């Protein structure tokens, strides 16, 4: 049963998509009594609203139970497996052709309370972290690496592209990036990463002002926008980079589940009429 108490709650169809990808309980121990659907809904609620675990509404499972499953699924690879499975389903439905291109980009974020990988980014004037993304032509995440803010885009691009197995994409021939990826040996790494693969730089013109939609590369910029719609990802709140990577995957899992089975349209927001005060 789905209460649909919050806009982030899964529908019955979305839950069925995710449920079959969650491993069953194994080994000794007490039988699982918590409703995993409400755990997933709580994690989506935290991701989108940005609230702390201890501030979860009372109709979700206890916050320490939600955190237990988040930490467990992060460490045992369940979140990564769910993400990759949904990515394959979205790709097969929307564009079943073999991937031939990918795009790389970084996103600098201010940090608060982080315990590792935090440094000053001189380009963006932020004391925080960088998220280095590799996405396909649909904007689906192929790899993500979170580093300190002072790591160059080229070095971060090498780290993120190293997470992608070239054998999984035999027709990959072009990696798109901006001028920052012409440095730190990234073009040479791309050529060595896969035979026949090249870096294609798409950059703004020198006289461009304001926002400019760049050909092809707008896809990775849109993925960055998708992520920052989740308030948990507007800044780097996580103590560890592994938790930040996990929440990036959670944001994409939520989006892909809704892409495979859209949620009902919400009624438009309207301000309440002011009450009339009797004279």
Secondary structure, 3 states (H helix, E strand, C coil): CCCCCCCCCCCHHHHHHHHCCCCCCCCCCCCCCCCHHHHHHHHHHHHHHCCCHHHCCCCCCCHHHHHHHHHHHHHHCHHHHHHHHHHHHHHHHHCCCCCCEEEEEEEEEEECCCCCCCEEECCCCEEEEEEEEEECCCCCEEEEEEEECCCCHHHHHHHHHCCCCHHHCCCCCEEEECHHHHCCCHHHHHHHHCCCCEEEECCCCCCCCCCCCCCCCHHHHHHHHHHHCCHHHCCECCCCHHHHHHHHHHHHHHHHHHHHCCCCCCCCCCCCCCCCCCC
